[in-house]
Amino acid sequence: MKKPRVLSKKYFPHLDYYEKAISYPYLAPPKSFSFINGECLEGIHVSLKKRKPILSVGSNRAPFQLNNKFSLNENLCVTPATLYDSDVAFSASISAYGSVPATQWPVKGAKVKLNVLWLNDKQLEIMHLSEGIGIAYNFVELNEGSVLINDINYNGPIYGYISINGVYDFDNKSPARLSELKSLNGIFESKSEFEAINYIKNKFQPYEMSIRNWVRKLISDKNYRIELIRKMSKTSIIPKKPPWKIIEVRINGNNIY
């Protein structure tokens, strides 16, 4: 039997605080991969039974971020998937590590290649805490047919996380998609993570500090970050007929948001 290949080290970069912020949503392989027994292997190497598939639209696609949230010792699996009639846009929020995070946005006819993360109940609780459930994101069930999972035969419900504040309006009354994620027939305007961070910095804190020092402030000063999110939400856009339904979640533990 052929030994499974260990995923390339390029998926686990060493980043300082600033590089981590502007490198979002990080590199993700196009194929299935698994964390198992301290290694990241190509392919499916854990049972997907009794696990929930969670659509990953941002950094949860990436081994780098999953290692930050779970470590390689937490057995889990990721499989490729395609999102239909939606694109991936910048939310009206700032993460605890200084990035402008992603959220799903309805766009008729759009198509985006992403992946789904298969989590057991314990892992899902950890993910809820990392996503800021009820504060930054809602946990949702996506409409049937909006996501096609590759590599396996699955016809059950698929879940996701949607920004409570909606998408950020970059002064043109429409969202901007993440340029790092390629979409077909998606949102016209796109920005890199650096461009999104720099835009928001220049709008709300144009002169007092460099962008590196500003990102450091976002990370170190939670009150400042929360106030900035409040300002961003004043011009956010909420979808009128979203292709998902919100699921009420009760969590135990400290929300890292």
Residue, then its C-alpha position, 0 to 999 in steps of 0.5 A: m500500500k502506497k504511503p500517503r504524502v505529507l503536505s508541503k511545508k509551504y502550507f505552514p509558513h512562519l509569519d510575524y503578526y503583520e505577515k499573518a494579517i495581510s496574508y489572509p486567507y492563506l494558501a490552501p491545497p486544491k485536494s483533500f487533506s487530513f490532520i492525523n496523529g500529528e501529521c498533515l497528509e494528502g487525502i481522506h484519512v479519518s472517518l467522516k461519519k458523525r462529522k458535520p461539513i462546514l463550508s470554509v470561505g476564508s482562512n478555515r480553508a488553510p492548513f496554516q489556520l487550522n493548525n493555529k486553531f486545532s493543532l496537527n494532533e486534532n484529527l480532522c479532514v478537509t475536502p474540496a467543494t464548489l459554492y454556487d450562486s455566491d461569492v466570497a467578500f470582505s466582511a464589515s469586521i476585523s479579526a483578533y489577528g488584524s485581518v479583514p475576514a471573509t463572508q459569503w455573499p449571494v451573487k446569482g450565477a457565481k461559482v467559487k472553488l472552496n472546501v469543507l471542513w469535517l468536524n466532530d461535536k468537540q471540534l465544532e465547539i472549538m470552531h464556534l469559539s474561534e469564529g465569535i458566534g453571536i458577535a462576529y458570525n452566525f452559524v448557518e445551514l446553507n440552502e440545499g444545492s448551493v454547495l457541491i462537495n467533491d471526492i465523496n457522495y454526500n447529500g446531507p446538510i452543509y453548514g457555514y459561518i456568515s458575518i453578522n455585520g454583512v459585507y463592508d462597503f468600500d464607498n461604492k455601495s457594493p462588496a469587494r471580493l477577495s482577489e486571492l480566491k478565484s470566482l466565476n461570474g462573481i463580484f466585479e470589484s476585488k481587493s487583496e487582503f493588504e489592499a482591504i486593510n490599507y483602505i480601512k486604515n487610510k479611512f479611519q486612521p490615515y496619519e498617526m501611524s504606519i500600517r504595521n503599527w496600526v495592525r499591531k494596535l488592532i491586535s493589542d487593543k481590543n477596545y480600539r478594534i471593537e470601536l473600529i468594527r462599530k464604525m465599519s458596520k455603519t456602512s455595511i451591507i446585509p443581503k436581502k434574501p440570503p441562501w441560508k438559515i441561521i441556527e441558534v447556538r449555545i457555546n461554553g468557553n471563552n469567545i476569542y473574538 
